[in-house]
Amino acid sequence: MPSLFDMLTQAQNGNGMQALAQQYGLSMQQTQAAVAALLPAFSQGLQRNTADPYGLGAFMTAMASGQHAKYFEDATRAFSPQGVDEGNGILGHL
């Protein structure tokens, strides 16, 4: 199974990381370093959330109730005000 970093690197046929770099005016190296630095915190939050059955249920409900795949498939939508709001909502679960 690929790591979270690998999944993000391969998103959008490999263009997801480039879109992230462009959004924040970073080089590809800077973007990859930033993502690598943030993933442990994301992973810990996900592990903590899934350790509690109620937390897992709330997280899965939040993921299932939205159409979040569209942001993974098209990063430009993720940077829209609606995408940022929905992303922050998901991160709030972690």
Summary of the structure (lengths in Angstrom):
residues: 94
radius of gyration: 13.7
end to end distance: 21.9
largest distance: 39.8
contacts: 234
relative contact order: 0.12
helix: 84%
strand: 0%
